[in-house]
Amino acid sequence: MHDFEAVIGLEIHVELSTASKIFCSCPTTFGAEVNTQCCPVCLGLPGTLPALNRKALEYTVKAGLALNCQIARHTWFDRKNYFYPDLPKAYQVSQQDAPLCVNGYLEIPVGDSGTKKVGINRVHLEEEVGKSLHAGETIIDAVYSLLDYNRAGIPLIEIVTQPDIRSAEEAQTFLESLRNILRYIEISDCKMQEGSLRCDANISLRPKGSTAFGTKTEIKNLNSFRAVRRALEYEIKRQAGLLRDGLPVEPETRHWDEQKGVTVAMRSKEQTSFYRLFADPDLVPIDLSAEWIQQMERELPELPGARRERFIDEYGLPEYDARVLTAAKEMADFFEEVVKGYNDPKTVSNWIMTEILRYVKEQGEEAEGIPLPPASLVELLQLIEGGIINRNQAKEIVLPEMVASGKAPRQIVKEKGLEQISDTSQLEGVVASVLEANPDVVQDYLGGKEKVMGFLVGQVLKETKGKANPRLVNEMIREKLKQ
Amino acid sequence: MPVTKEEIKRLGEIIYLDLTDEESARFADLLNPVLKKADELLEGLEEEPLRHISQLRNRMREDEVGIPMPKEKVLANAAETQDGCFRVPRILED
């Protein structure tokens, strides 16, 4: 039996977060009423003249720079012609022969501490297509389709990787790293559930050790990181099954069915695509100067890799912590804000990685961010340090309430009556009665059994419903028994 | 390079023209002298192809939002509409 290796390449589309469309001034707001963000330019009506949105060009170049690409000095747009109603013009403005960015790479984490470079073949700029609503369960069994062109003409970048990915897990890691970096440079919100980041995957198998490529299939409709991973895992098994039985893998486009957990072959009217590409005569070519490209490079913020190194140097964090914290911009920003108010980086890191991250994960893989403001965590940590509440109360009572209600920790502590009793006069009576009620234990202690102290402190805590400050109770008992 | 009637037929399919064999053959016969002339013109030419007639470069607009067209106007020329959308026939073939 053959042992197969998967060869995977991804094609990712990312909507840029410009305020207006790529060639006209229509807004790009998500979720607007259908067909209310269209104009003669994006509808392709006769007599209109498109003009490139400067910011879309800048964002694309920044994406290329962040992905270590070479930036073209001369470029232009092509028309890709096809009969598919997702664009009203019957062509899509794209870049075929002169992509803005080529030959880059993205370094992704593999295993516990390793990294791997995944090659980026190209990053080019094009226009987003309209949204098709299919009458029927899927595009495959649709009787007719309804078109909303609000999205048509939003600037879109296409990122094509080299076939360097070797497993479904690596594909997911790559996507997560890519999303992270694009969010760092603030060119897209990268929301898979809203379609602003989409991914198609090309996959083939070959016997391990072979360098030739097998026949590949292309998988579409991957709407979440989980879908990418599951679809690829399924497709690897499917192709391996065919190859083991000596059957051919058909070179085809397959549709991921999320409910059934399978990929299904799909055929379109233009199975053998012939796009008749030519340079768009309405859009003039673009020359990029070295100075301008350098300017874009200077405008890039600190990228995740550099930030990780700085977290290790500046805050003395372990490599692992630095990696987890910088894996999402929101998280790294949150960490730095909290440290400004509570200067104990390792404690802050521990709280974020264990407690806060748990809440982020509960929100799902596309968390909008940290569910509380940095100042709240600062306040919570100060309450613990000041002995107002203990660590367990903070984790089990106060933090969940902070996340659920958005209230400040101090207020929660007050409302729930959690303040520790740190006033000896309030505790003296309880301590005395506990010692009185446990003469045997007191004898044991006086006889040298230091360990029973825990029991006595525990009794005081029980009497005060956990509000007594344990350290203070400990001191008080010691003092009392000395006499 | 001359075109064959099969290529003409295929080209017709791509642009949704259902050409008969006779029509395809006739168009090939009509086109081939033109293509031959074009080949003669291009022979020995080492210039980069001209993609744009204009010498203009970097014509761009700023990222500013304007007022879109009213929805009724957007849909005014649609053959069929439904729920504020353009309604089109089934997209994929079996």
Interface residues (C-beta under 8 A of the other chain):
Chain A: T18 A19 S20 C24 S25 C26 P27 E33 V34 N35 T36 Q37 C38 C39 P40 L43 A51 L52 N53 R54 K55 A56 L57 W76 F83 Y84 P85 P88 S132 L133 H134 I139 I140 A142 V143 Y144 S145 L146 L147 D148 Y149 M266 R267 S268 K269 E270 F274 R276 A279 P281 L283 V284 P285 I286 D287
Chain B: I14 Y16 R51 H52 I53 S54 L56 R57 N58 R59 M60 R61 E62 D63 E64 V65 G66 I67 P68 M69 K71 V74 L75 Q82 D83 G84 C85 F86 R87 V88 P89 R90 I91 L92 E93 D94
